[in-house]
């Protein structure tokens, strides 16, 4: 092998290595972009409102009337997004 052919082969390997590195970097960026956009649509839910009626009945001994007291409790639950959590099969 002559020194000139060796230099040509080294230049060819450098270009091939640079091309592979560029493609790998582009693929990594594409994968990172897809992973980042996937977490934005992980969960969608509307706010939920739960109403509970608590009714207490009292009876007066002398008047024999029944009074009904109603109390309304309103609870609002809002679902927020969070990052996905990875779990392993370890103990």
C-alpha positions in Angstrom: 0.0 0.0 0.0 1.4 3.3 -1.0 1.2 6.4 1.3 -1.1 8.1 -1.1 -3.7 5.3 -1.1 -3.4 5.1 2.7 -4.2 8.8 2.9 -7.2 8.5 0.5 -8.6 5.6 2.5 -8.2 7.6 5.8 -10.0 10.5 4.2 -12.8 8.2 3.0 -13.1 6.7 6.5 -13.3 10.2 8.1 -16.1 11.3 5.7 -18.0 8.1 6.4 -17.6 8.5 10.1 -18.7 12.1 9.9 -21.8 11.1 7.8 -22.8 8.4 10.3 -22.4 10.8 13.2 -24.6 13.4 11.5 -27.3 10.8 10.8 -27.2 9.5 14.4 -27.4 13.1 15.7 -30.4 13.9 13.5 -32.1 10.6 14.6 -31.5 11.4 18.2 -33.0 14.9 17.8 -36.0 13.5 16.0 -36.6 10.9 18.8 -36.2 13.5 21.5 -38.8 15.7 19.7 -41.3 12.9 19.4 -40.8 11.9 23.1 -41.3 15.5 24.2 -44.5 15.9 22.1 -45.9 12.6 23.4 -46.0 13.8 27.0 -48.2 16.9 26.1 -51.1 14.7 25.1 -50.7 12.1 27.9 -53.9 12.8 29.7 -56.9 15.1 29.0 -59.7 15.3 31.5 -62.2 18.0 32.4 -62.8 19.3 35.9 -65.2 17.2 37.9 -67.6 18.5 40.5 -69.1 16.2 43.1 -72.0 17.3 45.2 -72.9 15.5 48.4 -76.1 16.1 50.3 -75.9 15.6 54.0 -79.4 15.5 55.6 -80.0 15.5 59.3 -83.5 14.9 60.7 -84.4 16.1 64.2 -87.7 15.4 66.0 -89.0 17.7 68.7 -90.7 15.8 71.6 -93.4 18.2 72.5 -94.4 19.5 69.0 -94.1 16.2 67.2 -92.8 18.0 64.1 -89.9 16.9 62.0 -87.3 19.4 60.8 -85.0 18.6 57.9 -81.7 20.4 57.6 -79.8 20.0 54.4 -76.2 21.0 53.9 -74.6 21.0 50.5 -70.9 20.3 50.2 -69.2 20.9 46.8 -65.9 19.4 45.9 -64.1 20.4 42.7 -61.4 18.0 41.3 -59.0 19.3 38.6 -56.8 16.8 36.8 -53.3 18.1 36.0 -50.7 16.5 33.7 -47.6 15.1 35.1 -44.5 13.5 33.7 -44.7 9.7 33.1 -43.2 7.6 35.8 -41.0 4.7 34.9 -41.1 1.6 37.1 -38.7 -1.3 37.1 -39.3 -4.9 37.9 -36.8 -4.9 40.7 -37.6 -5.4 44.4 
